[in-house]
Amino acid sequence: MNQFGDERRQLLSGVYDPEKTSLLLHIVRNFHPIILGVSYWHCFRPWQVPERKINDNFFLLAESGEISCSVNGEEKILRRGELMMAPEYQPHSFGLAQKCDRCSHFIIHALSENVTQINDFCNFARPYMTLHHADSSFVMLRRATALRNHSREAAAKLVMNWLLAFVMDEAEKGNFKLQGAHSGDLRIHTALAFLKDNFNQPIGVRDMAQSVGLGEVRFRDCFYQAMGVTPGCYLQRYRLIRAAGILARWNTPVSETATLCGFTRTAYFCTAFRKYFGRSPSDFRKYNLASNI
């Protein structure tokens, strides 16, 4: 009893076992994808997107009708509240199912901020999932889509909030598990924080090593052992992914985008961007601003 009556605070400290607690905390702290866009579609027969591979992570969420999908050879018909998730470069196709004349759905494109060999979106156990809160998901994504033409940044924040909640739901159900390089070395976490705070500055591997008090050679070895890529490669990939986020949201000139992401020469930035994404920065922007499909 207290001054307000018989109220009892519930700590919920035993809801998750240690392994699940660690996973959920890791997601909250480290899962920060770059949202390229969100869009809402009404489709009618004939409508069929043939098999393709794209250089971002693709979500299709069915709101109405029946949508026949295939991801890497695995087929399913989506109905309201179900979704398809195709990681980057995974073959996928979709279209109206037989005997269905119309459908509505949302589409999301995202990039993983994790620039090691393991794409965060490959951590899902399967390509097809069911929304835990379908109605509220559709409300949030409809809101994001409505705001997209007024503020791509605001729309991206709304989608990011939805996506984080969705990943947490899937992790609780055992459908999202970590794999690949995740370091428990505090020095690596400190170096990554330094990189993300200063990627737009002319920093290099030596600066990253100095941020954790290691010699450059020793730091290279520790970083590669923990992350599976060299620190220089990680830094460049991170800069390119941040640049992609700018290109997808704003009309910033390519030269300014390069500078904002730590590149000192625009020509080198354009070459590196095309090599990583398969498109020039200008074409990447046109692709995302025009169709977002």
Secondary structure, DSSP 4 states (H G I P E B T S, - for coil): -BTTBS------TTSS-HHHHHHHHHHHHH--PEEEEEEEEEEESS-EEEEE--SSEEEEEEEES-EEEEETTEEEEE-TTEEEEE-TT--EEEEEPTT--EEEEEEEEEE-S--SSS-GGGGBS-SEEE-TTHHHHHHHHHHHHHHHTT-HHHHHHHHHHHHHHHHHHHHHTT-B---S-----HHHHHHHHHHHHHTTSS--HHHHHHHTT--HHHHHHHHHHHHSS-HHHHHHHHHHHHHHHHHHH----HHHHHHHTT-S-HHHHHHHHHHHHSS-HHHHHHHHHHT--
